[in-house]
Every structure is written in structure tokens, then in C-alpha cells.
């Protein structure tokens, strides 16, 4: 799956200002909410924060993949953010999170939703890919990591 096509360079935050999980989520949601694919930022915020209350999307390996499906999301929209210091994210492995990929998805395409989530995880599970994302100088280099992984 060509995940790189779903990541707009404007949705890449090279250095999160936030230092807490909630602040980081809100910072990314604000950025993602500017996308044309997201028509109700308040609904996206509520869905993502509620989802985090149920179970952390900090999956380990210094990554988190918060995600939500909503009728107010018209097309699959992704954002990526980095934190050089790491954020205490209540991750499954207890480690700070350095790479967050947020997925906003339409609520009517479960099959694609699962494929997008699986593809993002496949890229992020690779240590060389994570290092390349953390060392990238700009959004284009980060998107290129996803493009190369799809080849």
C-alpha cells in the first residue's frame, strides 16, 4: 500500500513542542484538522482522546499510532510527528515515544482502514526506518522512507 501518498508534507511535524501525551495529541490533531479530508476537528479530537483513554496507542519501539474512524473524515488522512526527547506516552513497553503517526479515516471502509494501519506499522517496526525518520532533515525525507518501504 502506498502510505506515502496519504502523508501531506504539511501534516509532518518535525519537532513537537509538546512534552506530554495529551499536549502532543492535541498539537497533532490541530495540524491534521487543517486537512481538507477532516471536516469536524472537534469530533476527531474527541474520538482520538476517548480512544487513548480506553488503551494507549503507544505500541512500543518508541512509536505511537493514534487512530480513529469518523463519518466526518472524507478521505484517509495521516499526520506524522517527531519528538527528539521522547514523550511519556504510557506505551505498552514503558518507553518514551519519539514517532507518532496519527490516522484519521472515514468510517465506511474498514478493509482499507486495516490495510493502512498494518502498512504504517510495517514501516515503523523496522529499526532502520525509525532511525531514518528520526534523522530526516525535512518532511520529504520522511515521506521517502514510507515510499521506499512500499517499493
N, C-alpha and C positions, 0 to 999 in steps of 0.2 A: 504494500500500500504506500502511496506517495504522500506520506505525512508532511513532508517539506512544503507541499503546495497549500497546506492548511495553516501554515505559520506565516503571518504577515510580519515583515521586519518591524513595523510599528508596534507590534504586540510582544516584542522582546525587550525585557528589562535587564540590562547588562549588570546593574548593581543595585539590588534592592536597598531602599533607605530603611525599611522596617527591620526591627530586631526581634519581634515576637511573631508567633504563628498567626494570630488574628490580624495584626497590622499588615503582615505580608500578604495574607489572603485578600484583605481589603484593597491594598495597593495594586495587586494584580487584577482584581475584579474591576477596579476603576479603569484600568488600562483596557482590559478585554471588553468592557461595556461600551467603549468608543467604536467598536466594530459595527459595521452595518448588519452583521448577522445576529446581533443581540438587540432585541427591541425593548426589553424590560430589565434594566440593570438591577432594580430593587428585587425582582423575582430571582434573578441569578444570584445575588448576594445572599438572600435568604436560603435558597436551595443549597448553595455551597457551604455556608456556615452551619446549617442544620445537618448536612451530611457529615461534617467534621465532628459534630457533637456525638453522632452515632458511633463513628470509628475513624480514627486518624487515617488520612491518605498518605501519610509518611510511611512508605513501604520498605524502607531500609536502603542501604547503599548510598546514603546521603541524598535520596530523591523522594519527592512527593508528587502525586498526580491527582490533585483535586478535580472532580468531575461532576457534572450534573446534566440531566436531560430535562428540557423545558419546552412547552409549546411556544414560548416567546423567542426561542432561538430558531432562526430561519435556516442557517447553514452551519455545519461543523466549524467551530472557531477555536483556535488554540492560542495560548499565550505561554511564553517561557520566561522565567526569571531566575537570576543567579544571586547568590549571596556568598561572597568570598569567605566571610567569617563563619557562616552557617547559622541556622536558626533552630532554637529548641522547638521541635515540631511534634513532640510526643510520638515519635516514629516507632515502628514495631521493633527496631533493633536498638532504640535508645540513642542513636547517633543524631547529631545536628543535620539539618537539610541544607544542601547547597544549590540544588537544581529543582525547580518547581515547574511542572508543565500542567497548566490548567486547561481543561477541556469543557467547552460549552457545546451541547449537542441538541438537535431537535428531538422531540420526544416520540417521533413516529418512525424511527429507523434503528431498531435495536441491533440488527445484524451489523450495520456499518459502525454503530457505536462500539460494539465489542471488538471489531476489527481495528478501529482507531486506537482504542485503549491498549490492545495487545501489541500493536505496532509501536506505539510510544514506549511501552515497557521493554520491548525487544531492543530498541535503540539504547535506552537508558541503562539496561542491565550490563551492557558492555563497558568495562572499565576504560578502555581506550576512548570510547565515545564520550563518556562522562568527562574524562580529562580534556578532550578536545573542546567540549562545550565550556568547561571552566576556563580554559586558556584562550578561547576565541577573542579576537580583538573587536569584533563587531557582530551585528545580527546576521549578516550574510554568511560569515564563517560558521555560526551556529546552525543556520538553516542548511548549510552544505553538509554538516555532519549527518543530518537526517536524510538528505538526498543521497549521499554515498551509501548509507545503510540500506537504502531501498534498491540500489543497483545490484 
